[in-house]
Amino acid sequence: MLLILLAYLGGVLTILSPCILPVLPFVFSRASQPFVRSGLPLLAGMALTFAAVATLAAVGGGWVVAANQYGRWAALVLVAVFGLALLWPGLAERMARPLVAAGDRLSQTAQGDGRPRPGASLLLGVATGLLWAPCAGPVLGLILTGAALQGASVGTSLLLLAYAAGAATSMAAALLLGGRVFSALKRSLGVGEWVRRGLGAAMLAGVAAIALGLDTGVLARLSTASTGGIEQALVDRLGGQPQGGAMAMSGNPSMMMMAAGSAGHGGTERLADQGEVPSLDGAVQWLNSPPLTTAGLRGKVVLVDFWTYSCINCLRAMPYVKAWAEKYKDQGLVVVGVHAPEFAFERDAANVGKAVRDLGITYPVAIDNNYAIWRAFQNRYWPAHYLIDAQGRMRYHHFGEGSYAESERAIQQLLREAGTAAPVQNGLAQVAASGVHQPADMKAVRSHETYLDYERAENFASAEPAVRDRAATYTAPSNPALNAWGLAGQWTVGAERATLSGGSGRIVYRFQARDVHMVLGPGAGGTPVRFKVTVDGQPPGTAHGLDVAADGTGTVTGQRLYQLVRQSGDIRERTFSIEFLDAPVDAYAFTFG
């Protein structure tokens, strides 16, 4: 009962999530009609369709993903017909049959005759539910994880229905309030016709946004920290702490930097049995492979690598993971990457796919946007490596960078236990990491990862205090202390990033480290942004990073981690400055090495 309540509350919070925005115009298209005969059937259709699609997604396998995409396109066509009929009632008469009859009938039954029919609203609700199905948060991820672990059951369906009912409840409240507003407008201003046309236009705009991928593209850029954090707090409060050896994730996922790492239970001399391998179900998409299952991998030694593509720690561990995948692939090792996003833009499957190609990753990668696999493993860190033996038992884990020799020897031991046909070599893989993948010089590092948002930022040193979610003008500190930073120019500080709102602007940071990296991205629209870097007021010269020329110039072209400074020789305190010559640009975090 407690978990059902948790699912219901998580659903109520869905209306605050950016991914619900494209659905709202379809809901409000019924705001001017009686709730029982119009709004209620629409919401019921949404809830039932969503629960059905989510249930299939939990237990049906990879074919559901493709089926749901076809369903989305069919729903878009249906909703577009409703929108056109609302916007131009006479248009249906000028269309060729049979579209004329279909469009006219939908228009008349849904809106035009003043007598709303529950069946038409239910049909629109089914279509809207297909569009809403991909919108999910941590609570839904927990439900789907349980479904994946336990299989299809009445309990799973009840949890999904509770989640859908919670979302329908919050939208019903908005719909009832909207109905009163529209009724008042009709009585006082006589603008019912324009209201109807506006609703039709809003529906068509929503269709266009979803068809162009803006619901998972532009909306994915919006911060999910606030609603995700609330939902996660509910999970932690009502769902209890995960059991087992790994620490629980607390709040919205945040980067866990572990330079020295944390070794698994025991060394390679004795790899203890750490329990049955958790499920690999729940990924929203797989790259380089069809969906994999723990049962299908039985007989293989499996390395599960949790990572995210803007994480510097993950990038520095990546060459070793790739080397192991290549060296031992013919001896029975399967490497599975699990991409669990930290920032909103890392939820975009296109961004992840590009990163996989750019990094030369050829092994299977699960896109774990709902943290379903993350939770099944009770994971908390990026990167995190889990080794599974041929019998499907967890035998070793390691968190963070380092201990590569120990991890590789554990791989060798499990391959020998599995009795692979090819002999297992004793030698270790020779990895010559360079560029952003080069190991950090931790002896010289006195600066730590720093976020540029109001949720997690520390040591903000601009003359003006940070203003939340509103454009403000800032003055950078002239002589900041070590690890203090500040903004200059007009910036909007949000829950996940700071955005340069207009004109040019700077970020200043007093640091001590060999390398300076920043997670950056162009603002809305994706237009490239020029920048110029200085160190102690001068161009970096030979100390420039991979993404910067010797004169300090560079361009932000995509949402990723940028290497801006790489020093050699004496490492001491210096003042870093990056000036952006264009706007908008998003700045997420500093990392050092």
Buried (B, 14 or more C-beta within 10 A) or exposed (E): EEBBEBBBBBBBBBBBBBBBBBBBBBBBBBBBBEBEBBBBBBBBBBBBBBBBBBBBBBBBEBEBBEBBEEBBEEBBEBBBBBBBBBBBBEBBEEBEEEEBEBBBBBBBBBBBEEEBBBEBBBBBBBBBBBBBBBBBBBBBBBBBBBBBBEEEEEBBBBBBBBBBBBBBBBBBEBBEEBBEEBEEBBEEEEEBEEBBBBBBBBBBBBBBBBBEBBBBBBBBBBBBBBBBBBBBBBBBEBBEEBEEEBBBBEBBBBBBBBBEBBBBBEEBEEBEEBEEBBBBBBBBBBBEEEBBEBEEBBEBBBBBBBBBBBBBBBBBBBBBBBBBBBBBEEBBBBBBBBBBBBBBBBBBBEBBBBBBEEBEBBBBBBBBBBBBBBBBBBBBBBBBBBBBBBBBBBBBBBBBBBBBEBBBBBBBBBBEBBEBEEEBEEEBBEBEBEEBBBBBBBEBBBBBBBBBBBBBBEBBBBEEEBBEEEEBBBEBBEEBEEBBBBBBBBBBBBBBBBBBBEEBBBBBBBBBBBBBBBBBBBBEEBEEBBBBBBBEEEBBEEBBBBBBBEEBBBBBBBBBBBBBBBBEEEBEBBBBBBBBBBBBBBBBBBBBB
